[in-house]
Amino acid sequence: MLGEVLTAAVTPFHADGTVNYEVFAELCTYLADSGSDGVVVGGTTGESPTLEDEERIQLVATAVETIGDRATIVAGTGTYSTGHSVRLTREVEQIGVDGYLVVTPYYNKPPPAGVVAHFAAVAEVTDKPIVVYNIPQRVVINIEPPTMTELAAIPNSRYVKQATTDIDQARHIVELGLDLYAGNDDLILPFLEVGGIGGVCVYTHLVGERVKAMVAAFRDGDIHEARAIDESLRPLIDALAVTTNPIPVKTALELLGHEVGPLRLPLVAATDVERSRIREALATASLAPVV
């Protein structure tokens, strides 16, 4: 298994917009030390649409070198181009990751047959597990149950990161024998209750140990404790949705003293109002801003 709690890591940048690999290595170490079983590199939270291929590959290599002996590394290699996704996966394969996050092709809106063919093409160039990333609010297409059933027939298509609130669809994924990850922070507990294994998270940049404790409590049968932890983190979850991800989580990390740097356009810095909301949520979660 890739782990129960995976963090979709941000990509730190220098002030001039270049990738800060040194800080990324520090971030990976921090995440592995604070509740994350693994790290997803080059996902949505990592600003993947703005990364050059060479940057993605170097980020993955940095993560493997830094924490690959004690945490799983999942590389985001999915794009809206099947050929590009295949090439990225082939290049990253040489580094030695544990799996690949492949998002549903966005913008070009392929029909279901095209979605299946896309994932099958990527899966053909690796024997590592593929995490199917279904996030219709960003890519427009939702992977409907019949299509998911076809994807389950691909031998190394074993995981699904599901970023929708449809519990019936989540249950269907589990019934197919696939491992279900919550793709939104607020879905981890509801998905655990239908047989999910955990989440690919954003708020674990900030409260990873608490999220790990929530999953452990659920596994131990202490549903009351799991729900109490989940409820206590809801204000933070809400604040991290105040604007487009990863703007809020990078702001929160900065407020807590992590020098993750700016965002790349077209993403922009949080407004003063958004920043204030995030600062308040950190305080509510007993996380004391240092700046």
Residue pairs with C-beta under 8 A, 6 or more apart in sequence:
1 179
1 197
2 37
2 38
2 72
2 74
2 98
2 99
2 129
2 131
2 159
2 179
3 36
3 37
3 38
3 71
3 72
3 198
4 37
4 197
4 198
4 199
4 212
4 215
5 35
5 36
5 37
5 38
5 198
5 199
5 201
5 204
5 208
5 211
5 212
5 215
6 36
6 37
6 38
6 39
6 40
6 72
6 74
6 181
6 198
6 199
6 200
6 201
7 31
7 36
7 38
7 39
7 40
7 200
7 201
7 202
7 204
7 205
7 208
8 40
8 43
8 44
8 45
8 46
8 200
8 201
8 202
9 24
9 27
9 28
9 31
9 39
9 40
9 41
9 43
9 45
9 46
9 63
9 205
10 27
10 45
10 46
10 47
10 205
10 246
10 249
10 250
10 253
10 260
11 19
11 24
11 42
11 46
11 47
11 51
11 55
11 59
12 19
12 20
12 23
12 24
12 27
12 259
12 260
12 261
13 19
13 20
13 260
13 261
13 262
13 263
13 264
14 20
14 261
15 261
15 262
17 262
17 264
19 51
19 55
19 58
19 59
20 259
20 260
20 261
21 58
21 59
21 62
23 258
23 259
23 260
23 261
24 59
24 62
24 63
25 62
25 63
25 65
25 66
27 258
27 260
28 39
28 62
28 63
28 66
28 67
28 71
29 66
29 67
30 258
31 39
31 67
31 71
31 204
31 205
31 208
32 39
32 67
32 70
32 71
34 204
34 208
34 209
35 204
35 207
35 208
35 209
35 210
35 211
35 212
35 213
36 71
36 204
36 208
36 212
37 71
37 72
37 198
37 212
38 71
38 72
38 73
38 74
38 98
39 63
39 67
39 71
39 72
39 73
39 74
40 46
40 74
40 75
40 76
40 101
40 200
41 56
41 59
41 60
41 63
41 73
41 74
41 75
41 76
42 48
42 51
42 56
42 59
42 60
42 75
42 76
42 77
42 101
43 76
43 101
43 133
43 200
44 103
44 135
44 138
44 245
44 246
45 202
45 245
45 246
45 249
46 59
46 76
46 246
47 246
47 263
47 264
47 267
48 56
48 76
50 264
50 265
50 267
51 59
53 87
53 88
53 91
56 75
56 76
56 77
56 88
56 92
57 88
57 91
57 92
57 95
60 73
60 75
60 92
60 95
60 97
61 95
63 73
64 73
64 95
64 96
64 97
67 73
68 96
72 98
72 99
73 97
73 98
74 97
74 98
74 99
74 100
74 101
74 131
75 89
75 92
75 95
75 97
75 99
75 100
75 101
76 100
76 101
76 102
76 103
77 85
77 88
77 89
77 92
77 100
77 101
77 102
77 122
78 85
78 100
78 101
78 102
78 103
78 104
78 105
78 122
78 133
79 85
79 88
79 103
79 105
80 105
80 106
80 107
80 108
81 105
82 105
82 117
82 118
82 121
82 122
85 102
85 118
85 121
85 122
86 121
86 122
86 124
86 125
89 100
89 102
89 122
89 125
89 126
90 125
90 126
92 100
93 125
93 126
93 128
97 128
98 128
98 129
99 128
99 129
99 130
99 131
99 159
100 122
100 126
100 128
100 129
100 130
100 131
101 131
101 133
101 161
101 200
102 118
102 119
102 122
102 130
102 131
102 132
102 133
103 133
103 135
103 139
104 115
104 118
104 132
104 133
104 134
104 135
104 136
104 139
104 141
104 143
105 114
105 115
105 118
105 139
105 141
106 138
106 139
106 140
106 141
107 139
107 140
109 140
109 141
110 118
110 141
112 144
112 146
112 147
112 150
115 141
115 143
115 147
115 151
116 147
116 150
116 151
116 154
119 130
119 132
119 151
119 154
119 157
120 154
122 130
123 130
123 154
123 155
123 156
123 157
126 156
127 156
128 156
129 156
129 157
129 158
129 159
130 154
130 156
130 157
130 158
130 159
131 159
131 160
131 161
131 181
131 200
132 143
132 148
132 151
132 157
132 159
132 160
132 161
133 160
133 161
133 163
133 183
134 142
134 143
134 148
134 160
134 161
134 162
134 163
134 164
134 183
135 161
135 163
135 164
135 183
136 142
136 143
136 163
136 164
137 163
137 164
142 164
143 151
144 169
145 169
145 172
148 160
148 169
148 172
148 173
148 176
148 178
149 172
149 176
151 157
152 176
152 177
152 178
157 178
158 178
158 179
159 178
159 179
159 180
159 181
160 173
160 178
160 179
160 180
160 181
161 181
161 182
161 183
161 200
162 169
162 170
162 173
162 180
162 181
162 182
162 183
162 187
162 191
163 182
163 183
163 184
163 187
164 170
164 183
165 184
165 187
167 190
167 194
170 180
170 187
170 190
170 191
170 194
170 196
171 194
171 195
173 180
174 180
174 194
174 195
174 196
179 196
179 197
180 191
180 194
180 195
180 196
180 197
181 191
181 196
181 197
181 198
181 199
181 200
182 188
182 190
182 191
182 192
182 196
182 198
182 199
182 200
182 201
183 199
183 200
185 199
185 201
185 202
185 203
185 233
185 237
185 240
186 234
186 237
187 199
188 196
188 198
188 199
188 201
188 211
188 214
188 215
188 230
189 214
189 218
189 226
189 227
189 230
191 199
192 198
192 215
192 218
192 226
193 218
198 215
199 211
201 208
201 211
202 240
202 245
202 246
202 249
203 211
203 233
203 236
203 237
203 240
203 249
204 211
205 249
205 252
205 253
206 236
206 249
206 252
206 253
206 256
206 282
206 285
206 287
207 233
207 236
207 285
207 287
210 229
210 232
210 233
211 229
211 233
213 229
214 225
214 226
214 229
214 230
214 233
215 226
217 223
217 225
217 226
217 229
218 226
232 285
233 285
235 281
235 284
235 285
236 281
236 282
236 284
236 285
238 281
239 248
239 252
239 277
239 278
239 280
239 281
239 282
240 248
240 249
240 252
240 278
240 281
241 248
242 248
242 270
242 274
242 277
242 278
243 270
243 271
243 274
244 267
246 263
246 267
247 263
247 267
247 268
247 269
247 270
247 274
248 270
248 274
248 278
250 260
250 263
251 269
251 270
251 274
251 275
251 278
252 278
252 281
252 282
253 260
254 260
254 291
255 275
255 278
255 279
255 282
255 289
255 290
255 291
256 282
256 287
256 289
256 290
257 290
257 291
262 269
263 269
270 278
279 289
282 288
282 289
283 289
